[in-house]
Amino acid sequence: MRPFYLYLMKFRQPKEMDAITKFANYAYEDYGFPKQSTDYHEVSSYLELNADYLDSMTVFDHAWEQYVQIEEGLLQGDQE
């Protein structure tokens, strides 16, 4: 399974179009982000304690759900 961070980076855009794009843009600038993690609890805990740029953990939960479904082959990789 590839790290969540790599999945999230596909949403980076120069203009913030939605909550996941905003999350991806800020995570890219966050040098402490657990970039190699595939563990929900590790990433979630980090965000809860360190990511003041994330308005709601719901954004993370939605992105994580899509990430898991894509990694498990339940969704096509191009769906967002």
C-alpha positions in Angstrom: 0.0 0.0 0.0 1.4 3.4 -0.9 1.6 6.1 1.7 -1.5 8.2 2.3 0.6 11.4 1.6 1.3 10.2 -2.0 -2.4 9.7 -2.6 -3.2 13.1 -1.1 -0.7 14.9 -3.3 -2.7 14.0 -6.5 -5.2 16.6 -5.2 -2.7 19.5 -5.1 -3.7 22.5 -7.3 -2.5 26.0 -7.6 -6.0 27.3 -6.8 -7.9 25.8 -3.9 -11.0 24.4 -5.5 -12.4 22.4 -2.6 -11.6 21.2 1.0 -9.4 18.2 -0.1 -7.4 20.4 -2.5 -6.8 22.9 0.4 -5.8 20.0 2.7 -3.4 18.6 0.1 -1.8 22.1 -0.5 -1.3 22.6 3.2 0.0 19.1 3.8 2.6 19.6 1.1 3.9 22.6 3.1 3.8 20.7 6.4 7.3 19.3 6.8 6.3 17.3 9.8 3.5 15.4 8.0 4.0 11.6 8.3 4.8 11.2 4.6 5.5 7.5 4.7 2.5 6.4 6.8 -0.2 4.0 5.8 -1.7 4.0 9.3 -5.0 5.8 9.9 -4.3 6.4 13.6 -0.8 7.8 13.1 -2.0 10.3 10.5 -5.1 11.1 12.3 -3.3 11.7 15.6 -0.7 13.9 13.9 -3.4 16.0 12.2 -5.4 16.4 15.4 -2.3 17.7 17.3 -0.5 19.6 14.6 -2.6 20.6 11.7 -4.3 23.9 12.4 -4.8 24.3 8.7 -7.4 21.5 8.6 -10.8 23.0 9.3 -12.5 19.7 10.1 -11.3 16.1 10.5 -14.2 15.2 8.3 -12.1 16.3 5.3 -9.3 13.9 6.4 -11.8 11.1 7.0 -13.3 11.5 3.6 -9.9 11.5 1.9 -8.8 8.5 3.9 -11.9 6.5 3.0 -11.3 7.1 -0.7 -7.6 6.3 -0.3 -8.4 2.9 1.3 -11.0 2.0 -1.3 -8.6 2.9 -4.2 -5.7 1.0 -2.6 -8.0 -2.0 -2.0 -9.1 -1.9 -5.6 -12.7 -1.0 -4.8 -12.6 2.3 -6.7 -10.8 3.3 -9.8 -7.8 5.6 -9.1 -9.1 8.5 -11.1 -12.3 8.9 -9.0 -12.2 11.7 -6.5 
